[in-house]
């Protein structure tokens, strides 16, 4: 099964916590569903390249994405603690 992105935005989200910095690729599918790719990247360039490949292809396999139901308004924004 494949899902077409159509006008969905693919975003690289940064997470900072002390010396740790991780990057995830996310899609806000609707106000009830956010998708986060299973792979967490340690380098921004790798995450960005992956996001660009997804945008170019225009489809995703939802089995490789974690479903986050009712994501917050800051779901796509950088997070630091």
C-alpha distances in whole Angstrom, upper triangle without the diagonal:
4,7,10,13,16,19,18,20,19,22,24,25,29,30,34,36,39,38,35,32,29,26,22,20,19,17,19,16,19,22,20,18,18,16,17,16,17,19,23,25,29,29,29,28,25,23,24,23,20,20,21,18,16,18,18,15,14,10,9,6,8,8,11,13,15,15,19,20,23,23,27,28,29,25,25,28,30,31,35,37
4,7,10,12,15,14,17,16,19,21,23,26,28,32,34,37,37,33,30,27,24,20,17,16,15,17,14,17,20,19,16,16,14,16,14,16,18,21,23,27,27,26,26,23,21,21,20,17,16,18,15,12,14,15,11,10,6,6,5,7,9,11,12,15,15,18,19,22,22,25,26,26,23,22,26,28,29,33,35
4,6,9,12,11,14,13,17,19,21,25,26,30,33,36,36,32,29,26,23,19,16,14,12,13,11,13,17,16,14,14,12,14,14,16,18,21,23,26,27,25,25,23,20,20,20,17,15,16,15,11,12,14,11,9,5,5,6,7,10,12,11,14,13,16,17,19,19,22,23,24,20,20,23,26,27,31,33
4,6,9,9,12,12,16,19,21,25,27,31,34,37,37,33,30,27,23,20,16,15,12,13,11,14,17,17,15,15,13,16,15,18,20,22,23,27,27,25,24,23,20,19,19,16,14,15,14,10,10,12,9,6,4,7,9,10,14,14,14,17,16,18,19,21,20,23,23,24,21,19,23,25,28,31,34
4,6,5,8,9,13,16,18,22,24,28,31,34,34,31,27,24,21,17,14,12,9,10,9,12,15,16,14,13,12,14,14,18,19,21,22,25,24,22,22,21,18,17,17,15,12,13,12,9,8,10,9,5,5,7,11,11,15,15,13,16,15,17,18,19,18,20,20,20,18,16,20,22,25,28,31
4,6,9,11,15,18,20,24,27,30,33,37,37,33,30,27,23,21,17,15,12,12,10,13,16,17,16,15,15,17,18,21,23,24,25,28,27,24,24,23,21,19,19,17,15,14,15,12,10,11,11,7,8,11,14,15,18,18,17,19,18,20,20,21,20,22,21,22,20,18,21,24,27,30,33
4,6,9,13,16,18,22,25,28,32,35,35,32,29,26,22,20,16,14,11,11,10,11,14,16,15,14,15,17,18,22,23,24,24,27,26,23,23,23,20,18,19,18,14,14,15,12,10,12,13,9,11,13,16,16,20,20,18,20,19,19,20,19,18,20,18,19,17,16,19,22,24,28,31
4,7,10,13,15,19,22,25,28,32,32,29,25,23,19,16,13,10,7,7,6,9,12,14,12,11,11,13,15,18,19,20,21,24,23,21,21,20,17,16,17,15,12,13,14,11,9,12,13,9,10,11,14,14,17,17,15,16,15,16,16,16,15,17,16,16,14,12,16,19,21,25,28
4,6,10,12,16,19,22,25,28,29,26,22,20,16,14,10,8,6,7,8,11,13,15,13,11,11,12,14,17,18,18,19,21,20,17,18,18,14,13,15,13,10,11,13,10,8,12,13,10,12,12,16,15,19,17,15,16,16,16,17,17,15,16,14,14,12,10,13,15,18,22,25
4,7,10,13,16,20,23,26,26,23,19,17,13,10,7,6,5,8,10,13,15,16,14,11,10,10,10,14,14,15,15,18,17,14,15,14,11,10,11,10,6,8,10,8,7,11,12,10,11,11,14,14,17,15,12,14,15,15,17,17,15,16,15,14,12,9,12,14,17,20,23
4,6,10,13,16,20,22,22,20,16,14,10,8,6,5,6,9,12,14,16,17,15,11,10,10,11,14,14,13,13,15,14,11,13,13,9,8,11,10,7,9,12,10,10,13,15,14,15,14,16,16,18,16,14,15,15,15,17,17,14,15,14,12,10,7,9,10,13,17,20
4,7,10,13,17,19,19,16,12,10,6,6,5,6,9,12,15,17,18,20,17,13,12,10,10,13,12,10,10,12,11,8,10,10,6,6,10,9,7,10,12,12,12,15,17,16,17,15,18,17,19,16,14,15,16,16,19,19,16,16,16,13,11,8,9,9,12,14,18
4,7,10,13,16,17,14,10,8,6,5,6,7,10,12,15,17,17,19,16,13,12,10,11,13,12,10,10,12,12,9,12,12,9,10,13,12,11,14,16,15,15,19,20,19,19,18,20,18,20,17,15,14,16,14,17,17,14,14,13,10,8,6,6,5,8,11,14
4,7,10,13,13,10,7,6,5,7,9,10,14,15,19,21,21,22,19,16,15,12,13,15,13,10,10,10,10,8,12,12,10,11,14,14,13,16,18,18,18,22,23,22,23,21,23,22,23,19,17,17,18,17,20,20,16,16,15,12,11,9,7,5,6,8,12
4,7,10,11,8,6,5,6,8,11,12,16,17,20,22,22,22,20,17,16,13,14,15,14,10,10,10,11,11,15,15,12,14,18,17,16,19,21,21,22,25,26,25,25,23,24,23,23,20,18,17,18,17,20,20,16,15,16,12,11,11,9,6,5,6,8
4,6,7,6,5,7,9,12,15,16,19,21,24,25,25,26,24,20,20,17,18,18,17,13,13,11,12,12,16,17,15,17,20,20,19,22,24,24,25,28,29,29,29,27,28,26,27,24,21,20,22,20,23,23,19,18,18,15,15,14,12,8,6,4,7
4,6,5,7,9,12,14,18,19,22,23,27,28,27,27,25,22,22,19,20,19,18,14,15,13,15,15,19,20,18,20,23,23,23,26,28,27,28,31,32,32,32,29,30,28,28,25,23,22,23,21,24,24,21,19,20,17,17,17,15,11,9,6,5
4,5,8,11,14,17,21,22,26,27,30,31,31,31,29,26,25,22,23,23,21,17,17,14,16,17,20,21,20,22,25,25,25,28,30,30,31,34,35,35,35,32,33,32,32,28,27,25,27,25,28,28,24,23,24,20,20,20,18,14,12,9,8
4,7,10,13,17,20,22,26,28,31,33,32,32,30,27,26,22,23,22,20,16,15,12,13,15,18,19,18,21,23,23,24,27,28,29,30,33,34,34,34,32,32,31,31,28,26,25,28,26,29,30,26,25,26,22,22,21,19,15,14,11,11
4,7,10,13,17,19,23,24,28,29,29,29,27,24,22,19,19,18,16,12,11,9,11,13,16,16,16,18,21,20,21,24,25,26,27,30,31,31,31,28,29,28,27,24,23,22,24,23,26,27,23,23,24,20,19,19,17,13,12,10,10
4,7,10,14,16,20,22,25,27,27,27,25,21,20,17,17,16,14,10,9,7,8,9,13,13,12,14,17,17,18,20,22,22,24,26,27,28,28,25,26,25,25,22,20,20,22,21,24,25,21,21,21,18,17,16,14,11,10,9,11
4,7,10,13,17,19,22,24,24,25,22,18,17,13,13,13,10,7,6,5,7,8,12,11,9,12,15,14,15,18,19,19,21,23,24,24,24,22,22,22,22,18,17,16,19,18,22,23,19,19,20,17,15,14,13,10,10,10,13
4,7,10,13,16,19,21,22,22,20,16,14,11,10,11,9,6,5,6,7,6,10,9,6,9,12,11,11,14,16,15,17,20,21,21,21,18,20,19,20,16,14,15,17,16,20,21,17,18,18,15,13,11,11,9,10,12,15
4,6,10,13,15,18,19,19,16,12,10,7,7,8,7,5,6,9,10,9,11,10,7,9,12,10,9,13,14,13,15,18,18,18,18,15,16,15,16,13,11,11,13,13,17,18,15,16,17,14,11,10,11,10,11,14,16
4,7,10,13,16,17,18,14,11,8,6,6,9,8,8,9,12,12,10,12,10,7,8,10,8,6,10,11,10,11,14,15,14,14,12,14,13,15,11,9,11,12,13,16,17,14,16,16,14,11,9,11,12,13,16,19
4,7,9,12,14,14,11,7,6,4,6,10,11,11,12,15,15,13,15,14,10,11,13,11,9,12,13,11,12,15,16,14,14,12,13,12,14,12,9,9,10,10,13,14,11,13,13,12,8,7,10,11,13,17,19
4,6,9,11,12,9,6,5,7,9,12,14,14,16,19,19,17,18,17,13,13,15,13,10,13,14,11,11,15,15,12,12,10,13,11,14,13,10,10,10,10,12,13,10,13,13,12,9,8,11,14,16,19,22
4,6,7,9,7,4,6,9,12,15,17,17,19,22,22,19,21,20,17,17,19,17,13,16,17,14,14,17,17,15,14,13,15,13,16,15,12,12,10,9,10,10,8,10,10,10,8,7,11,14,16,20,22
4,7,8,5,5,7,10,13,16,18,19,21,24,24,22,23,22,19,19,20,18,15,17,18,14,14,17,17,13,13,12,13,11,15,15,12,12,10,10,10,10,10,12,13,14,11,11,15,18,19,23,26
4,5,5,7,10,13,16,19,21,22,24,27,27,25,26,26,22,22,24,21,18,20,21,18,17,21,20,17,16,15,17,14,17,18,15,14,11,11,9,9,9,11,11,13,11,12,16,19,20,24,26
4,6,8,11,14,18,20,23,23,25,28,28,26,28,27,24,24,26,24,21,23,24,21,20,24,24,20,20,19,20,17,20,20,17,15,12,10,9,6,7,9,9,12,10,12,15,18,19,23,25
4,7,10,14,17,19,22,23,25,28,29,27,29,28,24,25,27,24,22,24,25,21,22,25,24,21,20,18,19,15,18,19,15,14,10,8,6,4,7,9,11,13,12,14,17,20,20,24,25
4,7,10,13,15,18,19,22,25,26,24,26,25,21,22,24,21,18,21,22,18,19,22,21,18,17,15,15,12,14,15,11,10,7,6,5,6,6,10,12,13,10,12,16,18,19,22,24
4,7,10,13,15,16,18,21,22,20,22,21,17,18,20,18,15,18,19,16,16,20,19,17,15,13,14,11,14,13,9,8,6,5,6,7,6,9,11,11,8,9,13,15,16,19,21
4,7,9,12,13,16,19,20,18,20,18,15,16,18,15,13,16,16,13,14,18,17,15,13,10,11,8,10,10,6,6,5,6,9,11,9,12,14,13,10,10,14,16,16,20,22
4,6,9,9,12,15,17,16,17,15,12,14,16,13,11,15,15,13,15,18,17,16,14,11,12,10,11,9,5,5,7,7,11,13,11,13,15,13,10,10,13,14,14,17,20
4,6,8,10,14,15,14,16,13,10,13,14,10,10,14,13,11,14,16,16,15,13,10,10,9,9,6,4,6,9,11,14,17,14,17,18,17,13,13,15,16,17,19,22
4,7,10,13,15,16,17,14,12,15,16,12,13,16,16,14,17,19,18,18,16,12,11,10,9,6,5,6,10,12,15,18,16,19,21,19,15,15,18,18,18,20,22
4,6,10,12,13,14,11,9,13,13,10,12,15,15,14,17,19,18,19,17,14,13,13,12,9,9,10,13,15,19,21,19,21,22,20,17,16,18,17,17,19,21
4,7,9,10,12,10,8,12,13,11,12,16,16,15,18,20,20,21,20,17,17,16,16,12,11,12,15,15,19,21,18,20,21,18,15,15,16,14,14,16,18
4,6,7,9,7,6,10,11,10,11,14,15,15,17,19,20,21,20,18,18,19,18,15,14,15,18,18,22,24,21,22,23,20,17,15,16,14,15,16,18
4,7,9,8,8,11,13,13,14,17,18,18,20,22,23,24,24,22,22,22,22,18,18,18,21,21,25,26,23,24,24,21,19,17,17,14,15,15,17
4,6,6,7,9,10,11,13,15,16,17,19,20,22,23,23,22,23,23,23,20,19,20,23,23,27,28,24,25,25,21,20,17,17,15,16,16,19
4,5,5,6,9,10,10,12,14,15,16,18,20,21,22,20,22,23,23,20,19,20,22,22,25,26,23,23,22,19,18,15,14,12,14,15,19
4,5,5,6,9,10,10,12,14,15,16,18,20,21,20,22,23,24,20,20,22,24,24,28,29,25,26,25,22,20,17,17,16,18,19,22
4,5,5,6,9,10,11,13,14,15,17,18,19,18,19,20,21,17,17,19,22,23,26,28,24,25,25,22,20,18,18,17,19,20,23
4,5,5,6,9,10,11,12,14,16,16,17,15,17,18,19,15,14,16,19,19,23,24,21,22,22,19,17,14,15,14,16,18,21
4,5,5,6,9,10,10,12,14,15,16,16,18,19,21,17,16,18,20,21,24,25,22,22,22,19,17,14,15,14,17,19,23
4,5,5,6,9,10,10,12,14,15,15,17,19,20,17,17,20,22,23,26,27,24,25,25,23,20,17,18,18,21,23,26
4,5,5,6,9,10,11,12,13,12,14,15,16,13,13,16,18,20,23,25,22,24,24,21,19,16,18,18,20,22,25
4,5,5,6,9,10,10,11,11,14,15,17,14,13,15,17,18,21,22,20,21,21,19,16,13,15,16,18,21,24
4,5,5,6,9,10,12,12,15,17,19,17,16,19,21,22,24,25,23,24,23,21,19,16,18,18,21,24,28
4,5,5,6,8,10,10,13,16,17,15,15,19,20,22,25,26,24,26,25,24,21,18,21,21,24,27,30
4,5,5,6,7,7,10,12,15,12,12,16,17,19,21,23,21,23,23,22,19,16,19,20,23,26,29
4,6,5,8,9,13,15,17,16,15,18,19,20,22,23,21,23,22,21,19,16,19,20,23,26,30
4,6,9,11,14,17,19,18,18,21,22,24,26,27,25,27,26,25,23,20,22,23,26,29,33
4,6,8,11,14,17,15,16,20,21,23,25,26,25,27,27,26,23,21,24,25,28,31,34
4,7,11,13,16,15,15,18,19,21,22,23,22,24,24,24,21,19,22,24,26,30,33
4,7,9,12,12,12,16,16,19,20,22,21,24,24,24,21,19,22,24,27,30,33
4,6,9,8,9,12,13,16,18,20,19,22,23,22,19,18,21,23,25,28,30
4,5,6,7,11,12,16,18,20,20,23,24,24,20,20,23,25,26,29,31
4,5,5,8,9,12,14,17,17,20,22,22,18,18,21,23,24,27,29
4,6,8,9,13,15,19,18,22,24,24,20,20,23,25,25,28,30
4,7,10,13,16,19,18,21,23,22,18,18,21,22,23,25,27
4,6,9,12,15,14,17,19,19,15,15,18,19,20,23,24
4,6,10,13,12,15,18,17,13,14,17,18,18,21,22
4,6,10,9,13,16,16,12,14,17,19,19,22,23
4,7,6,9,12,13,9,12,15,16,16,19,20
4,6,9,12,14,11,14,17,19,18,21,22
4,7,9,11,10,13,15,18,18,21,22
4,7,8,6,9,12,14,14,17,19
4,5,5,9,10,13,12,15,17
4,6,8,9,12,12,15,17
4,6,5,8,8,12,14
4,6,8,9,13,15
4,7,9,13,16
4,6,10,13
4,7,10
4,7
4
